Amino acid sequence: MELEYKIIYRIGGDIPINPSWIGEQLNVSVQALQKEINKKNLTGDHKLVIKLPEGWALPIKNQGSSDQA
């Protein structure tokens, strides 16, 4: 099974906060949540994957999705 959650960042009347920084913060949060999921007594794989927007919003250090458990 696969569930998809979306976070939409809308900007009105201003310039955006650095999208790369936002992506890095989301990645840190997803990794923390994954650690909590890993602590549970579950069977099978329970993996969170974050997919960041294409282009200049990608952090330089990881260029894309986090697939870490």
C-alpha positions in Angstrom: 0.0 0.0 0.0 1.1 3.5 -0.6 -0.2 6.7 0.9 0.7 10.2 -0.4 0.8 13.3 1.6 1.3 16.7 0.0 2.7 20.0 1.4 2.0 23.0 -0.8 3.9 26.2 -0.3 2.0 29.1 -1.7 3.5 32.6 -1.9 1.4 35.7 -2.5 2.7 39.2 -2.8 6.3 38.3 -1.7 9.4 36.4 -2.7 9.7 32.8 -1.5 11.8 31.7 1.5 14.8 29.8 0.2 13.1 26.6 -1.2 16.3 24.6 -0.5 16.1 25.5 3.2 12.5 24.5 3.4 13.3 21.2 1.7 16.1 20.6 4.2 13.8 21.3 7.2 11.2 18.9 5.8 13.8 16.3 5.2 15.0 16.6 8.9 11.4 16.2 10.0 10.7 13.2 7.8 13.9 11.5 9.1 12.8 12.1 12.7 9.4 10.7 12.0 11.0 7.7 10.3 13.0 7.0 13.5 9.8 7.0 15.6 8.1 4.6 13.1 11.2 2.4 13.3 10.7 2.1 17.1 7.3 0.6 16.7 6.8 -3.2 16.8 5.6 -3.4 13.1 5.8 -6.2 10.6 6.9 -5.5 7.0 8.5 -2.3 5.7 7.2 1.1 6.7 9.3 3.7 4.9 8.8 7.4 4.4 10.2 9.0 1.2 10.3 12.8 0.6 10.3 14.0 -2.9 11.4 17.6 -3.3 10.5 19.9 -6.3 12.8 19.8 -9.3 15.3 22.5 -10.0 16.7 25.2 -7.7 14.6 24.1 -4.7 16.8 21.0 -4.3 19.4 21.1 -1.5 22.9 20.8 -2.9 24.0 18.1 -0.5 21.4 15.4 -1.2 19.8 16.4 -4.5 16.4 14.9 -4.1 14.6 12.3 -2.1 15.5 10.9 1.3 15.1 7.2 1.4 16.8 6.7 4.8 15.4 4.5 7.5 
